[in-house]
Amino acid sequence: MKKNFLLLAVCLLMMFAACKKPDGIANPKIKIIGKWNVVSDSSHVGMGINNTPVNYAGQPGDYFDFRSNGIIYTREGDALDTLNYTLISDTKIAIPQFDAILNGEVQTSTIKNFTSHSLYIAAPRIITPGGVFGRSVKLSR
């Protein structure tokens, strides 16, 4: 009887361990929705020799607000913007205003360090005769 109980207990323990969700983002669409504070926003502006990097440090009140309808509302200082996004996976996101087109194909942004408190989105850096293009944003909650 003790052997049967012990065997049953081990089987139940193994079932519960097998059902545990892996670490990481179980449902990235749900996890990304909501307001995120801007930690930093880096990009390049200008063309040719006037192409220069711009590194913005987030200020209190700055945000990226991801909505379930595929819209991001942003505020950085006095600048307000509206962006579109499509979450492809927990490591890929398409933001047309960030992403570049290279050889006719859209280069989607990469998501790194995606947790419930941290989100880093990096568009590919494209180097052209006109300058460097790309954008990366670090967000927190």
C-alpha positions in Angstrom: 0.0 0.0 0.0 2.8 2.4 0.9 4.5 1.6 -2.5 1.3 2.4 -4.4 0.9 5.7 -2.5 4.5 6.6 -3.1 4.2 5.8 -6.8 1.1 7.8 -7.1 2.7 10.8 -5.3 5.7 10.6 -7.6 3.5 10.4 -10.7 1.4 13.4 -9.6 4.6 15.4 -8.8 5.9 14.7 -12.3 2.6 15.7 -13.9 2.6 19.0 -12.1 6.3 19.6 -13.0 5.6 18.9 -16.7 2.7 21.3 -16.8 4.7 24.2 -15.5 5.0 27.0 -18.0 8.6 27.7 -19.2 10.3 30.9 -17.9 9.8 33.8 -20.3 6.7 35.3 -21.8 3.7 32.9 -22.0 1.6 35.3 -24.0 3.6 38.2 -25.4 0.6 40.1 -26.8 -1.0 40.4 -23.3 2.3 41.1 -21.6 3.3 44.0 -23.8 -0.1 45.8 -23.6 0.0 48.8 -21.3 2.1 51.9 -20.5 5.9 51.6 -20.3 8.3 54.3 -19.1 11.0 55.4 -21.5 14.5 54.7 -20.2 16.2 55.6 -23.5 15.6 56.1 -27.2 18.4 56.0 -29.7 18.3 56.8 -33.4 20.0 58.7 -36.2 18.8 61.9 -37.9 19.8 63.7 -41.0 21.3 62.6 -44.3 24.9 62.2 -45.6 27.5 64.1 -43.6 24.7 65.5 -41.5 23.6 62.0 -40.2 24.2 62.0 -36.5 23.2 59.8 -33.6 20.5 61.0 -31.2 20.4 59.5 -27.7 17.4 60.5 -25.7 17.2 59.8 -21.9 13.7 59.3 -20.8 12.2 61.8 -18.4 9.4 61.4 -15.9 6.1 61.3 -17.8 7.6 59.8 -21.0 5.9 56.6 -22.1 5.1 54.1 -24.8 1.5 52.9 -24.4 0.9 49.7 -26.3 -2.8 49.1 -27.0 -4.5 45.8 -27.9 -5.6 47.3 -31.3 -2.0 47.5 -32.6 -1.4 51.1 -31.8 1.4 52.6 -29.6 0.9 56.1 -28.2 4.2 57.7 -27.2 5.3 60.8 -25.3 8.9 61.9 -25.1 9.1 65.4 -23.6 6.7 67.5 -25.6 6.7 65.2 -28.6 3.6 63.0 -29.0 3.4 60.3 -31.6 1.2 57.4 -32.7 2.9 54.2 -34.1 1.5 51.0 -35.4 2.8 47.6 -34.3 2.3 43.9 -34.9 3.7 41.5 -32.3 5.1 38.6 -34.3 6.5 36.6 -31.3 8.2 37.3 -27.9 11.4 38.2 -29.9 10.1 40.0 -33.0 7.9 43.0 -33.4 7.0 44.9 -36.6 6.9 48.7 -36.1 6.8 50.3 -39.6 8.1 53.6 -38.2 11.2 51.8 -36.8 11.8 49.1 -39.3 13.8 49.5 -42.5 13.5 48.0 -45.9 16.6 46.2 -47.2 16.6 44.6 -50.6 12.8 44.9 -50.8 12.3 43.1 -47.4 11.1 44.6 -44.2 13.7 44.2 -41.4 11.6 43.7 -38.3 12.7 44.8 -34.9 14.0 42.5 -32.3 12.8 42.3 -28.7 15.3 41.6 -26.0 15.1 41.4 -22.2 11.3 41.1 -22.4 10.0 40.6 -18.8 7.1 42.1 -16.9 9.3 45.0 -16.0 11.7 45.4 -18.9 11.4 45.7 -22.7 14.1 46.5 -25.2 13.2 46.9 -28.9 16.0 47.3 -31.5 15.4 47.9 -35.2 18.2 46.7 -37.4 20.9 49.3 -38.0 21.2 49.9 -41.7 24.2 51.7 -43.1 23.6 53.4 -46.4 25.4 56.1 -48.4 22.8 58.5 -46.9 23.7 57.5 -43.4 22.9 55.1 -40.6 19.3 54.3 -39.9 17.7 52.3 -37.1 16.2 52.9 -33.7 16.4 51.2 -30.3 14.2 51.9 -27.3 14.6 50.7 -23.7 11.4 50.7 -21.6 10.5 49.8 -18.1 7.5 49.4 -15.8 
